[in-house]
Amino acid sequence: MSRECGLLLPRVCAALAGPRPPAADDTCLQKLLDWLGELSEAEPGLKLVQDNPCLAELLAAVLALPEPGAGLLSFALRLAGVLAASESAFQHLQQEQLLARLFGEAGPRAGAAWADASVRGAWLDGARSMALHEPALRLLRAHGALDVLFTLQGDPSLFVASAARRLLVHTLSFSLECEMPKAPGTRVCDWPPCAQVIVKHIEDSLQSSSVSHVKQSLKLLAGLFGSCHAPWTEVLWSGVAKQVQSFLTEESVQAPHLLADLLLNVSRSPVFCDPESSFWPLVTSALEHLTPVQAGPLAVGILRLHKCPQDVRIQAVTVLLQPMDCILRAASQPLEYSGLLDESVTDPATVESLLSSKSSCASLLCQTLGHLEELLSLSHLPVDLPGTSLLRSVMTILRFCNGLLIPTSPLGSKISQTLIGCFRVQRSALDVLAVLSEQKGCDVPVESLFDILLSYLESPNTNPMVLKKSFQATSKWLVCLPEMSCFNSQWQIKKILQDVFLVLQKRLCSPCWEVRDSSLEFLTVLINGLRDQDEFRQTLLSSEVPRLTEDLLGDPESYVRASAVTAAGHLTLVTYVAPESPVTGNQYNKENTVAKLQEILSTDPEGFPRRAVINIFIKWLRKGYTSLLQDTEQFVSEVIQTAERDLDWEVRLGGLELVEVFFVQTLCRRGRPKCPYAPFSPEFTSSVRHNESLQIFCRTKLFGFLFRSLCDCDRPVGQKACDILLAIRSSFYPSNSLKDSQDPEEVGHGIAWLQRTLRQGSVAQTFPAGSSHEVDFQDPESMLLALGTIDLEELHDDLNKSSDHVEKSPQSLLQDILAAVGAVEDNEADCY
């Protein structure tokens, strides 16, 4: 702690417990608590308490108040816990019984403030911070803390109830670790008294007739097995397993979701990973007795485990696939499809009942589809899913949703009535359909698949979000289409592409801006994935899509203009790849696109399109498509001058990224010095006018942009400019030569002025010609001297400091608290 803070802290403590406590803003108090916590961790806790007796005095003063406010009392409870985390500091504070009075029966628990959830939460936080050693644990138990924790499990505040459970878990595990350093006994009766009390409470609550008590214990057990993986948890489980099993076999399962959470947390523990463990039959029982909705999260969690009995894994897959199997059977003629499954885990009638009900059909399918998407997205899945049948089932759901399927079974008719126009199910099914495109060895009915996708893309009733999902699924399947061994007909691929572009042309003219935006995003994805395919390029360039995309550069909606910029930039790359295409010249003019994008960068009133333009220019330059630009140097110069004037900091930052790419490519084309670590020589400076790379940077006005950006009002811009200047300097100056560089005052007034101005944080936009302060940013020799003399490292460190690093200091925090209570003299508060 600094001397200044040491002088301020006693005044702050006195002010907090004084007649004028701070206003009801707990932010400063929380920051003060965080700072004191950091101090207690950095040095022995006893030293902090002894060196600052005002902290103990503050706790005593709060206890002496007849009715302390909830904010102040909460702060005192948390502070006491932080200070008492060290056993020596705990003993010091207990000399005056401060901790017993704060956490005991006669403390806040007996006062009116206990009705405030923030005070109850603070009591729990303080007790948890303190309970890191045996004396603290004994103190809490001696003052009835366990009974308080049992009660607070059912607190109306979810935060308080959750904190109470976490503290109970910690108390149980810590008491076993402290009082039984060797492995705890295999019988609970051999455990420490504190642990026995908690375990007995859990067992009694599980057998209680009160549903709320049962739920509290299930939540407590779930938290315990989720965080504690010690061998003694197996002893605890053996005592509750029969009761958990009895819940599963009841006619109406109590708290099914809590049971599933508990079993999933136990299954993740390494203590129970043995396939022969008696725990796994209980999981099997749960998968059998819970409904598909209740068992779904448990099944998907089981399938994510690395170690699990194979029969349990197969059963979990079956639970997830039952609704999809039922969909296939409901939609097909007898014996047309065998379905997904040979046998069911639960009664098929249960699944059919859920799917035939309007209230549960969509929810069950959305949950199932969500779980399947999660599993299919895994890089490694322990169980193979039947990809072809699953794809057919998803396609069937999509047919149900848009009325394309005419069911022949009573169940199919009910499902169809429920799902027609159901956006939730459509979105979920399209997500799974998109992921299925990445599955190998799937026998895909390609024509039927694209018939469904095109029906969604064409339908005027398709919801905009569903349309976006349809575009995403279509793009994924189109990109992988040429690689499918089951579908290699070039004529069929071209026909599908033609159909897709016909739909896309209509969607690009939609009156709904979200649809136009999604259509442009879809086009960009297709170009990224298929621009090397001849059929794709020919079909695209012979359609009206390029012209419509160019028209949308002037769309009234800024989001659409931004997407049009991105799509137009990628279209230009298609013509770059295929310049010999006979339709290219008629349909899409590259030079015209470049000019239009530069105009948007200069004149568009919204930031999104301008950001999109600068990103496209960066992409062009990075990919080496310089033939798109007649004069790369002039192009870069014009773009960075436009970007520098832009009011949007992201555009200015993009201009700097363009500079960075141009700088790297220029050096690579012309070659760096053969040995960058060679000793610096005066000849290098004298030959700078002949250094082609440096001259190019000066001609493009790169240095003026970089140096002025150092003082940009938006810190990321200054940081980027400094990084680029450091990189440029390292290319022209060997690192060991900088120690011999000249002082700014010795190389000219301009450089010295620039150094001083950069330190002050502002560079003038214009420099008076002929003055002694003039800096010529286009003079190679001046710029080389500037790079060698200006302390860029110091600027880099300054720019990396947060803008509020002064205000975040502990001294500033203490001054703010004093200012809030009016106990500070004029001009002493740190106002910002």
C-alpha positions in Angstrom: 0.0 0.0 0.0 1.4 3.4 -0.9 2.0 6.1 1.7 -0.8 8.3 0.2 -3.3 5.4 0.4 -2.2 4.6 3.9 -3.1 8.2 4.9 -6.4 8.2 3.1 -7.7 4.8 4.3 -8.4 5.8 8.0 -10.4 8.8 6.8 -12.4 6.6 4.4 -13.1 4.0 7.2 -14.2 6.8 9.6 -16.4 8.4 6.9 -18.1 5.1 6.0 -19.2 4.5 9.6 -19.9 8.2 10.2 -23.1 10.2 10.3 -23.0 10.8 6.5 -22.4 7.4 4.8 -22.0 7.3 1.0 -25.0 7.5 -1.2 -26.6 4.2 -2.3 -23.9 3.5 -4.9 -22.1 0.2 -4.1 -19.7 0.5 -7.0 -17.0 2.3 -5.0 -17.4 0.0 -2.0 -17.0 -3.1 -4.2 -13.9 -1.6 -5.8 -12.6 -0.9 -2.3 -13.3 -4.5 -1.3 -11.5 -5.8 -4.4 -8.5 -3.7 -3.7 -8.3 -4.8 0.0 -8.7 -8.4 -1.2 -5.7 -8.0 -3.6 -3.7 -6.5 -0.7 -4.6 -9.4 1.6 -3.5 -11.9 -1.0 -0.2 -10.1 -1.8 1.0 -9.9 1.8 0.3 -11.8 5.0 -3.3 -11.0 6.1 -2.2 -10.3 9.7 0.1 -7.5 8.4 -2.7 -5.8 6.6 -4.9 -5.8 9.7 -2.2 -4.7 12.1 -0.8 -2.0 9.8 -4.3 -0.6 9.3 -6.3 -0.8 12.6 -8.9 1.4 11.0 -10.3 -1.7 9.2 -11.1 -3.5 12.5 -12.4 -0.2 13.9 -14.7 0.1 10.9 -16.2 -3.3 11.6 -16.7 -2.4 15.3 -18.3 0.9 14.4 -20.7 -0.8 12.0 -21.7 -3.3 14.7 -22.2 -0.4 17.1 -24.7 1.3 14.8 -28.4 0.7 15.9 -29.7 0.2 12.4 -26.8 0.2 9.8 -27.9 0.5 6.2 -28.0 -2.6 4.0 -25.2 -1.4 1.7 -22.8 -0.6 4.6 -23.6 -3.8 6.5 -23.1 -5.9 3.3 -19.7 -4.3 2.8 -18.7 -4.9 6.4 -19.7 -8.6 6.2 -17.7 -9.1 3.0 -14.7 -7.1 4.3 -14.7 -9.3 7.5 -14.6 -12.4 5.4 -11.7 -11.1 3.2 -9.6 -10.1 6.2 -10.3 -13.3 8.1 -9.3 -15.5 5.2 -5.9 -15.7 6.9 -5.9 -17.8 10.1 -3.6 -15.3 11.9 -5.8 -12.3 10.9 -8.9 -14.4 12.0 -7.4 -14.8 15.5 -6.5 -11.1 15.7 -10.1 -10.0 14.8 -11.5 -12.5 17.2 -9.7 -10.9 20.1 -12.6 -8.5 20.2 -15.2 -11.1 19.1 -15.8 -9.1 15.9 -16.3 -12.2 13.7 -18.6 -13.9 16.2 -20.7 -10.8 16.5 -20.9 -10.4 12.7 -21.6 -14.0 11.8 -23.3 -15.2 15.0 -26.9 -15.4 16.1 -26.9 -11.9 17.7 -25.4 -10.2 14.6 -27.1 -9.2 11.4 -29.1 -12.4 11.4 -31.2 -11.0 14.2 -31.7 -7.5 12.8 -34.2 -6.0 10.5 -31.6 -5.7 7.7 -31.6 -9.6 7.4 -34.8 -9.2 5.4 -32.7 -7.6 2.6 -31.4 -10.2 0.2 -28.2 -8.3 -0.3 -27.4 -8.7 3.4 -28.0 -12.4 3.3 -25.9 -12.7 0.2 -23.1 -10.7 1.8 -23.2 -12.9 4.9 -22.8 -16.0 2.7 -20.0 -14.3 0.7 -18.2 -13.3 3.9 -18.5 -16.8 5.5 -17.3 -18.4 2.3 -14.2 -16.1 2.1 -13.4 -16.9 5.7 -14.0 -20.6 5.7 -10.5 -21.5 4.6 -9.2 -22.8 7.9 -10.5 -24.9 10.8 -11.0 -22.1 13.3 -13.3 -20.3 10.9 -15.2 -23.6 10.3 -15.6 -24.2 14.0 -16.8 -20.6 14.6 -19.5 -20.9 12.0 -20.7 -24.3 13.2 -20.7 -23.1 16.9 -23.0 -20.2 16.0 -25.5 -22.3 14.1 -24.4 -21.5 10.6 -25.3 -24.9 9.2 -29.0 -24.4 10.1 -28.9 -21.0 8.4 -27.4 -22.6 5.3 -30.1 -25.3 5.2 -32.8 -22.6 5.5 -31.2 -20.3 2.9 -31.3 -23.1 0.3 -34.9 -22.3 -0.1 -34.4 -18.5 -0.1 -36.7 -16.6 -2.5 -33.6 -15.0 -4.0 -32.0 -17.4 -6.5 -28.6 -15.8 -5.9 -28.8 -16.3 -2.2 -30.1 -19.9 -2.5 -27.3 -20.8 -5.0 -24.6 -19.2 -2.7 -26.0 -21.2 0.3 -25.6 -24.5 -1.7 -22.1 -23.6 -2.8 -21.1 -22.9 0.8 -22.6 -26.2 2.0 -20.6 -28.0 -0.6 -17.5 -26.2 0.4 -18.1 -26.9 4.1 -18.6 -30.6 3.6 -15.6 -31.1 1.4 -13.3 -28.8 3.5 -14.3 -30.5 6.8 -13.4 -33.9 5.3 -10.0 -32.5 4.0 -9.1 -30.8 7.3 -10.3 -33.2 9.9 -9.5 -36.4 8.0 -6.3 -35.7 6.1 -6.1 -39.4 5.2 -8.8 -40.9 3.1 -12.2 -40.6 4.8 -13.7 -43.8 6.0 -16.1 -45.9 3.9 -18.9 -45.2 6.4 -20.5 -41.8 7.0 -20.6 -42.4 10.7 -16.8 -42.2 10.7 -16.8 -38.8 9.2 -16.3 -35.5 11.1 -19.5 -34.2 12.9 -19.9 -31.3 10.5 -19.9 -33.6 7.5 -22.3 -36.0 9.2 -24.8 -33.2 9.9 -24.8 -32.2 6.2 -25.1 -35.7 4.9 -28.0 -36.5 7.3 -29.8 -33.3 6.2 -29.4 -34.4 2.6 -30.8 -37.9 3.3 -33.7 -36.6 5.4 -34.6 -34.1 2.8 -34.6 -36.7 0.0 -37.1 -38.8 2.1 -39.2 -35.8 3.0 -42.8 -35.5 1.8 -42.1 -31.8 0.9 -41.3 -31.5 -2.8 -39.4 -28.3 -2.2 -37.1 -30.0 0.3 -36.5 -32.8 -2.2 -35.6 -30.3 -4.9 -33.2 -28.5 -2.6 -31.3 -31.7 -1.9 -31.2 -32.7 -5.5 -29.7 -29.3 -6.4 -27.2 -29.6 -3.6 -26.1 -33.0 -4.7 -25.8 -31.9 -8.3 -23.6 -29.1 -7.2 -21.6 -31.3 -5.0 -20.9 -34.0 -7.6 -20.3 -31.3 -10.2 -17.4 -29.7 -8.2 -16.1 -32.5 -5.9 -14.4 -35.5 -7.5 -12.7 -36.9 -4.4 -13.1 -40.7 -3.6 -15.4 -40.0 -0.7 -18.1 -38.9 -3.1 -18.6 -42.6 -3.9 -19.5 -43.2 -0.2 -22.0 -40.4 -0.3 -23.5 -41.7 -3.5 -24.0 -45.1 -2.1 -26.1 -43.6 0.6 -28.5 -41.7 -1.7 -28.6 -43.9 -4.8 -31.5 -46.1 -3.6 -33.6 -43.0 -3.0 -32.7 -41.5 -6.4 -33.7 -44.8 -8.0 -37.0 -44.8 -6.2 -37.8 -41.3 -7.7 -37.2 -42.7 -11.2 -39.6 -45.7 -10.7 -42.5 -43.5 -9.3 -45.5 -43.2 -11.5 -45.0 -39.5 -11.7 -41.3 -38.6 -11.5 -40.5 -35.8 -9.1 -38.2 -33.0 -10.4 -37.2 -35.0 -13.5 -34.9 -32.2 -14.8 -33.1 -32.0 -11.5 -32.6 -35.8 -11.5 -31.2 -35.6 -15.0 -28.8 -32.8 -13.9 -27.7 -34.8 -10.9 -27.0 -38.0 -12.9 -25.2 -36.1 -15.6 -22.9 -34.4 -13.0 -22.2 -37.8 -11.4 -21.4 -39.4 -14.8 -18.8 -36.7 -15.5 -16.9 -37.5 -12.3 -13.8 -39.6 -12.7 -14.8 -41.5 -9.6 -17.6 -43.2 -11.5 -15.9 -43.7 -14.9 -15.5 -47.4 -14.4 -17.9 -49.2 -16.9 -18.5 -51.8 -14.2 -19.6 -49.1 -11.6 -23.0 -49.7 -10.1 -23.9 -46.1 -11.1 -24.5 -46.8 -14.8 -27.6 -49.0 -14.3 -29.2 -46.0 -12.7 -28.5 -43.9 -15.8 -30.0 -46.6 -17.9 -33.1 -46.6 -15.6 -33.3 -42.8 -16.0 -33.2 -43.0 -19.8 -36.0 -45.6 -19.7 -38.3 -43.9 -17.2 -37.9 -40.2 -18.1 -39.9 -38.8 -21.1 -37.9 -37.9 -24.2 -38.2 -34.2 -23.3 -36.8 -34.9 -19.8 -34.2 -37.4 -20.9 -32.9 -35.4 -23.8 -30.3 -33.3 -22.0 -29.1 -36.3 -20.1 -28.7 -38.3 -23.3 -26.7 -35.6 -25.1 -24.5 -35.1 -22.0 -23.8 -38.8 -21.9 -22.8 -38.9 -25.5 -20.3 -36.1 -24.9 -18.4 -38.2 -22.3 -15.1 -39.8 -23.2 -15.6 -42.7 -20.9 -18.9 -44.4 -20.8 -20.2 -48.0 -21.2 -21.1 -48.6 -24.9 -24.6 -50.0 -24.1 -25.4 -46.8 -22.2 -24.1 -44.7 -25.1 -26.3 -46.6 -27.6 -29.3 -46.2 -25.4 -28.6 -42.4 -25.2 -28.5 -42.2 -29.0 -31.7 -44.2 -29.2 -33.5 -41.7 -26.9 -32.4 -38.8 -29.1 -33.4 -40.5 -32.3 -36.8 -41.7 -31.2 -38.7 -38.6 -32.2 -36.9 -38.5 -35.6 -37.8 -42.2 -36.1 -41.4 -41.5 -35.3 -41.5 -38.7 -37.8 -40.2 -41.0 -40.6 -42.8 -43.7 -39.7 -45.7 -41.2 -39.5 -44.9 -39.8 -42.9 -44.3 -43.0 -44.9 -46.4 -45.7 -46.4 -46.3 -49.0 -44.5 -42.9 -50.7 -44.8 -41.6 -47.9 -47.1 -39.0 -46.9 -44.5 -37.9 -49.1 -41.7 -37.3 -46.0 -39.6 -34.1 -45.0 -37.7 -34.3 -47.5 -34.9 -34.6 -51.3 -34.6 -36.0 -50.9 -31.1 -37.0 -48.2 -28.7 -35.8 -47.4 -25.2 -39.1 -45.9 -24.0 -42.6 -46.8 -25.1 -43.1 -45.5 -28.7 -46.6 -44.6 -27.7 -45.1 -41.9 -25.4 -43.3 -40.3 -28.2 -46.3 -40.5 -30.5 -48.4 -38.9 -27.9 -46.0 -36.0 -27.5 -45.8 -35.5 -31.3 -49.6 -35.6 -31.7 -50.1 -32.9 -29.1 -50.0 -29.3 -30.3 -48.5 -28.1 -27.0 -45.5 -30.5 -27.0 -44.8 -31.4 -30.7 -42.8 -28.3 -31.6 -41.0 -28.2 -28.3 -39.9 -31.9 -28.5 -38.7 -31.5 -32.1 -36.8 -28.2 -31.4 -35.1 -29.8 -28.4 -34.2 -33.0 -30.4 -33.0 -31.0 -33.4 -30.9 -28.7 -31.2 -29.2 -31.7 -29.5 -28.5 -33.4 -32.8 -27.0 -30.2 -34.2 -24.8 -30.0 -31.1 -23.6 -33.6 -31.5 -23.1 -33.4 -35.2 -20.9 -30.3 -34.7 -18.5 -32.3 -32.5 -15.1 -33.1 -34.1 -15.3 -36.6 -32.6 -18.5 -38.4 -31.8 -18.1 -41.8 -30.0 -21.2 -43.2 -31.6 -22.0 -43.2 -35.3 -25.3 -41.6 -36.2 -27.3 -42.9 -39.1 -26.6 -40.0 -41.5 -28.8 -41.0 -44.4 -31.9 -41.8 -42.3 -31.4 -38.8 -40.2 -31.2 -36.6 -43.3 -34.4 -38.1 -44.6 -36.1 -37.5 -41.3 -35.0 -33.8 -41.3 -36.2 -33.4 -44.9 -39.6 -34.9 -43.8 -39.9 -32.4 -41.0 -39.3 -29.6 -43.5 -41.9 -31.0 -45.8 -44.4 -31.1 -42.9 -43.6 -27.5 -42.1 -44.4 -26.1 -45.5 -47.2 -28.4 -46.5 -45.3 -30.3 -49.2 -46.0 -33.7 -47.6 -49.4 -35.3 -47.6 -49.4 -37.8 -44.7 -51.3 -41.1 -45.0 -51.4 -42.0 -41.3 -53.5 -40.4 -38.5 -50.4 -39.5 -36.6 -48.9 -37.9 -39.7 -52.0 -35.8 -40.2 -51.8 -34.5 -36.6 -48.1 -33.7 -36.9 -48.7 -31.9 -40.2 -51.5 -29.7 -38.8 -49.2 -28.7 -35.9 -46.0 -28.0 -37.9 -47.3 -26.1 -41.0 -45.8 -22.7 -40.8 -44.0 -23.4 -37.5 -41.0 -21.1 -37.8 -39.3 -22.5 -34.7 -39.1 -26.0 -36.0 -38.2 -24.8 -39.5 -35.1 -22.9 -38.1 -34.0 -25.8 -36.0 -34.4 -28.3 -38.9 -32.5 -26.1 -41.3 -29.6 -25.8 -38.8 -29.3 -29.6 -38.6 -29.6 -29.8 -42.4 -26.7 -27.5 -42.8 -24.5 -29.5 -40.4 -25.4 -32.7 -42.1 -23.7 -31.4 -45.3 -20.4 -32.0 -43.5 -21.1 -35.7 -42.8 -19.2 -38.2 -44.8 -20.6 -41.4 -46.3 -24.1 -40.1 -46.4 -26.3 -41.3 -49.3 -27.9 -38.0 -50.2 -31.1 -37.7 -52.2 -29.7 -34.6 -53.9 -32.6 -33.7 -56.2 -35.2 -34.1 -53.4 -33.0 -32.1 -51.0 -32.7 -29.1 -53.3 -36.4 -29.3 -54.2 -37.1 -28.7 -50.5 -34.5 -25.9 -50.2 -35.7 -24.2 -53.3 -39.3 -24.4 -52.1 -38.3 -22.5 -48.9 -36.2 -20.0 -50.9 -39.1 -19.3 -53.4 -42.1 -19.2 -51.0 -43.4 -15.7 -50.3 -44.5 -17.0 -46.9 -41.1 -17.9 -45.7 -40.2 -15.9 -42.6 -37.0 -13.7 -43.1 -35.1 -15.6 -40.4 -36.1 -18.9 -41.9 -35.1 -17.6 -45.3 -31.7 -16.7 -43.9 -31.3 -20.3 -42.5 -32.4 -21.7 -45.8 -29.7 -19.6 -47.6 -27.1 -20.9 -45.1 -28.2 -24.6 -45.6 -28.3 -24.2 -49.4 -24.8 -22.6 -49.5 -23.3 -25.4 -47.5 -24.8 -28.1 -49.7 -23.9 -26.3 -52.9 -20.3 -25.9 -51.8 -19.9 -29.6 -51.1 -22.0 -30.7 -54.2 -19.0 -31.1 -56.6 -17.3 -33.4 -54.1 -20.2 -35.8 -53.7 -19.4 -39.2 -55.2 -23.1 -39.9 -55.4 -23.7 -36.9 -57.6 -21.2 -35.9 -60.3 -23.4 -35.0 -63.2 -22.2 -31.6 -64.5 -25.5 -31.0 -66.2 -27.4 -31.5 -63.0 -25.1 -29.3 -61.0 -25.6 -26.5 -63.6 -29.4 -27.0 -63.5 -29.4 -26.6 -59.7 -27.2 -23.5 -59.9 -29.5 -22.0 -62.5 -32.5 -22.6 -60.3 -30.8 -21.1 -57.3 -29.8 -17.9 -59.2 -33.3 -17.5 -60.6 -34.6 -17.5 -57.0 -31.7 -15.2 -55.9 -32.6 -12.7 -58.6 -36.1 -12.4 -57.2 -34.9 -12.2 -53.6 -32.5 -9.4 -54.5 -35.5 -7.3 -55.6 -37.5 -8.0 -52.4 -39.2 -5.1 -50.7 -38.0 -6.4 -47.4 -34.5 -5.2 -46.6 -33.7 -8.2 -44.4 -34.4 -10.5 -47.4 -32.1 -8.4 -49.7 -29.4 -8.4 -47.0 -29.6 -12.2 -46.5 -29.5 -12.7 -50.3 -26.3 -10.7 -50.6 -24.7 -12.6 -47.7 -25.7 -15.8 -49.4 -24.1 -14.7 -52.7 -20.9 -13.8 -50.9 -20.7 -17.2 -49.3 -21.3 -19.0 -52.6 -18.5 -17.0 -54.3 -16.1 -17.8 -51.5 -16.8 -21.5 -51.8 -17.3 -22.0 -55.5 -15.5 -19.3 -57.5 -13.0 -21.9 -58.7 -15.7 -24.0 -60.3 -16.3 -23.3 -64.0 -20.0 -24.1 -64.0 -20.6 -21.7 -61.1 -18.7 -18.8 -62.7 -20.5 -19.2 -66.0 -23.9 -19.5 -64.4 -23.3 -16.6 -62.1 -21.9 -14.2 -64.8 -24.6 -15.1 -67.3 -27.4 -14.3 -64.8 -28.8 -10.9 -63.7 -27.2 -11.3 -60.2 -24.1 -9.1 -60.9 -26.2 -6.3 -62.3 -28.7 -6.4 -59.4 -25.8 -6.5 -56.9 -24.3 -3.4 -58.4 -27.7 -1.7 -58.2 -28.0 -2.5 -54.5 -24.8 -0.4 -53.9 -27.3 2.5 -53.8 -29.9 0.8 -51.6 -31.7 3.1 -49.1 -30.8 0.7 -46.2 -27.2 1.0 -45.0 -27.0 -2.7 -43.9 -27.9 -3.7 -47.5 -25.4 -1.3 -49.0 -22.7 -2.8 -46.8 -23.6 -6.3 -47.8 -23.7 -5.2 -51.5 -20.3 -3.8 -51.1 -18.9 -7.1 -49.8 -20.7 -9.1 -52.5 -19.6 -6.7 -55.3 -16.0 -7.0 -54.0 -16.2 -10.8 -54.2 -17.9 -10.6 -57.6 -14.9 -8.7 -58.9 -12.7 -11.5 -57.8 -14.8 -13.9 -59.9 -14.0 -11.8 -63.0 -10.4 -11.7 -61.9 -10.2 -15.5 -61.9 -12.1 -15.8 -65.2 -11.1 -12.7 -67.3 -11.6 -14.7 -70.5 -15.3 -15.3 -69.8 -17.3 -14.0 -72.8 -20.0 -12.6 -70.6 -17.7 -10.8 -68.2 -17.3 -7.6 -70.2 -21.1 -7.2 -70.8 -22.3 -8.0 -67.3 -19.7 -6.7 -64.9 -17.2 -3.9 -65.2 -14.3 -4.3 -62.8 -13.0 -0.7 -63.2 -16.5 0.7 -62.7 -16.9 -1.3 -59.4 -13.6 0.0 -58.1 -14.7 3.6 -58.8 -18.1 3.0 -57.2 -16.6 1.6 -54.1 -14.2 4.5 -53.8 -17.1 6.9 -54.1 -19.0 5.0 -51.3 -15.9 5.3 -49.1 -15.9 9.1 -49.7 -19.6 10.0 -49.6 -21.8 7.3 -47.9 -23.4 8.9 -44.9 -23.5 5.7 -42.9 -20.5 3.9 -41.4 -21.4 0.3 -42.3 -20.9 0.6 -46.0 -17.7 2.6 -45.6 -16.3 -0.1 -43.3 -17.3 -2.8 -45.8 -15.4 -0.9 -48.6 -12.2 -0.6 -46.6 -12.4 -4.3 -45.8 -12.8 -5.2 -49.4 -9.8 -3.1 -50.4 -7.7 -4.8 -47.7 -8.8 -8.2 -49.0 -7.9 -7.3 -52.6 -4.5 -6.1 -51.6 -3.8 -9.0 -49.2 -4.8 -11.6 -51.9 -2.5 -9.9 -54.4 -5.2 -8.9 -56.8 -3.3 -5.8 -57.8 -4.3 -6.0 -61.5 -7.7 -4.8 -60.4 -6.1 -1.5 -59.7 -4.5 0.5 -62.5 -2.0 2.2 -60.2 -1.6 0.5 -56.8 0.4 3.3 -55.3 -2.1 6.0 -56.3 -5.0 3.8 -55.2 -3.4 3.3 -51.7 -2.7 7.0 -51.4 -6.2 8.0 -52.3 -7.8 5.4 -50.0 -5.7 6.3 -46.9 -6.3 10.0 -47.4 -10.0 9.4 -47.5 -9.9 7.0 -44.5 -7.9 9.6 -42.5 -10.7 12.1 -42.8 -13.4 9.6 -41.9 -15.3 10.2 -38.6 -15.7 6.5 -38.0 -12.7 5.1 -36.1 -13.2 1.7 -37.6 -12.7 3.1 -41.1 -9.6 4.9 -40.0 -8.4 1.6 -38.4 -9.1 -0.2 -41.6 -7.0 2.4 -43.5 -4.1 1.6 -41.2 -4.6 -2.2 -41.9 -4.4 -1.3 -45.6 -1.2 0.5 -44.9 0.2 -2.5 -43.1 -0.6 -4.9 -45.9 0.9 -2.4 -48.5 4.0 -2.0 -46.4 4.6 -5.8 -46.1 4.0 -6.4 -49.8 6.2 -3.6 -50.9 9.1 -4.8 -48.8 8.6 -8.4 -50.0 8.6 -7.3 -53.6 11.8 -5.3 -53.3 13.6 -7.3 -50.7 14.7 -6.4 -47.2 18.3 -5.7 -46.3 20.2 -9.0 -46.6 21.4 -8.9 -43.0 19.1 -6.8 -40.8 21.4 -7.3 -37.9 24.5 -5.8 -39.6 26.0 -2.8 -37.9 24.3 0.5 -38.7 26.4 2.6 -41.0 26.2 6.3 -42.0 26.2 5.2 -45.6 22.8 3.8 -45.1 21.4 7.2 -44.3 23.1 8.9 -47.1 21.7 6.4 -49.6 18.1 6.7 -48.3 17.0 8.9 -51.3 17.8 5.9 -53.5 15.9 3.5 -51.3 13.0 2.6 -53.5 10.7 1.2 -50.7 11.1 4.3 -48.6 10.4 6.6 -51.5 7.2 4.6 -52.3 6.0 5.0 -48.7 6.6 8.8 -48.9 4.9 9.1 -52.3 1.8 7.4 -51.0 1.7 9.8 -48.0 1.9 6.9 -45.7 4.0 8.5 -43.0 1.7 11.6 -42.6 -1.2 9.3 -42.0 0.7 7.1 -39.5 2.2 10.0 -37.4 -1.1 11.8 -37.2 -2.9 8.6 -36.3 -0.7 8.3 -33.2 -2.7 11.1 -31.7 -6.1 9.8 -32.8 -8.8 10.3 -30.2 -9.7 6.6 -30.5 -6.9 4.6 -28.8 -7.1 1.5 -31.0 -6.2 3.7 -34.0 -3.1 5.1 -32.2 -2.0 1.7 -31.1 -2.2 0.3 -34.6 -0.3 3.2 -36.1 2.4 2.8 -33.5 2.7 -0.9 -34.2 3.1 -0.2 -37.9 5.7 2.5 -37.3 7.7 0.1 -35.1 7.6 -2.5 -37.8 8.7 0.0 -40.5 11.5 1.1 -38.3 12.7 -2.4 -37.7 12.9 -2.9 -41.5 15.2 0.1 -42.0 17.1 0.2 -38.7 18.9 -2.8 -37.2 17.9 -3.1 -33.5 21.5 -2.6 -32.3 21.8 0.7 -34.2 19.1 2.6 -32.4 21.2 3.1 -29.3 23.5 5.3 -31.4 20.7 7.4 -32.9 20.7 11.1 -32.6 18.9 13.2 -30.1 15.8 14.9 -31.6 17.1 18.4 -30.8 20.3 17.6 -32.8 18.6 16.6 -36.1 16.4 19.6 -36.7 13.6 21.7 -35.3 10.9 19.7 -37.2 11.8 16.3 -35.7 12.2 17.8 -32.3 8.9 19.5 -32.5 7.2 16.3 -33.7 8.6 14.4 -30.8 7.4 17.0 -28.3 4.0 17.2 -30.0 3.5 13.4 -29.9 4.2 13.4 -26.2 1.6 16.1 -25.7 -0.9 14.0 -27.7 -1.8 16.0 -30.7 -0.4 16.5 -34.2 -1.7 19.5 -36.2 -3.6 18.5 -39.4 -1.7 21.1 -41.3 1.9 22.4 -40.9 2.7 26.0 -41.7 5.1 26.0 -44.6 8.4 27.6 -44.0 8.2 27.6 -40.2 10.9 26.1 -38.1 8.4 23.4 -37.0 7.7 22.2 -40.5 7.9 18.4 -40.9 8.0 17.0 -44.5 6.3 13.7 -44.3 7.1 13.0 -47.9 10.8 13.5 -47.5 12.5 10.0 -47.2 15.5 11.3 -45.3 13.4 13.2 -42.8 11.2 10.2 -42.2 14.2 7.9 -41.7 15.6 10.4 -39.1 12.2 10.6 -37.5 12.0 6.8 -37.2 15.4 6.6 -35.7 15.0 9.4 -33.2 11.4 9.4 -31.9 10.9 7.2 -28.9 8.2 4.9 -30.4 8.5 2.5 -27.5 7.5 5.2 -25.0 4.6 6.1 -27.2 3.6 2.4 -27.4 3.6 2.0 -23.6 1.5 5.2 -23.2 -1.0 4.1 -25.8 -1.4 0.7 -24.2 -2.4 2.2 -20.9 -6.1 2.3 -20.3 -7.7 5.8 -20.7 -8.8 5.7 -17.1 -5.6 4.3 -15.6 -5.3 7.3 -13.3 -8.9 7.1 -12.2 -8.6 3.4 -11.5 -5.8 3.8 -9.0 -6.5 3.0 -5.4 -5.7 6.6 -4.4 -8.3 8.0 -6.8 -10.9 5.4 -5.5 -10.3 6.5 -1.8 -10.6 10.2 -2.8 -13.9 9.5 -4.6 -15.4 7.8 -1.5 -14.4 10.8 0.6 -15.9 13.1 -1.9 -19.1 11.1 -1.8 -19.5 11.8 1.9 -18.4 15.4 1.6 -15.3 14.8 3.8 -12.8 16.1 1.3 -11.3 19.5 1.0 -11.7 21.6 -2.2 -9.9 20.3 -5.2 -8.8 17.1 -3.4 -11.3 14.8 -5.0 -10.3 13.2 -8.3 -13.2 14.4 -10.5 -13.4 13.0 -14.0 
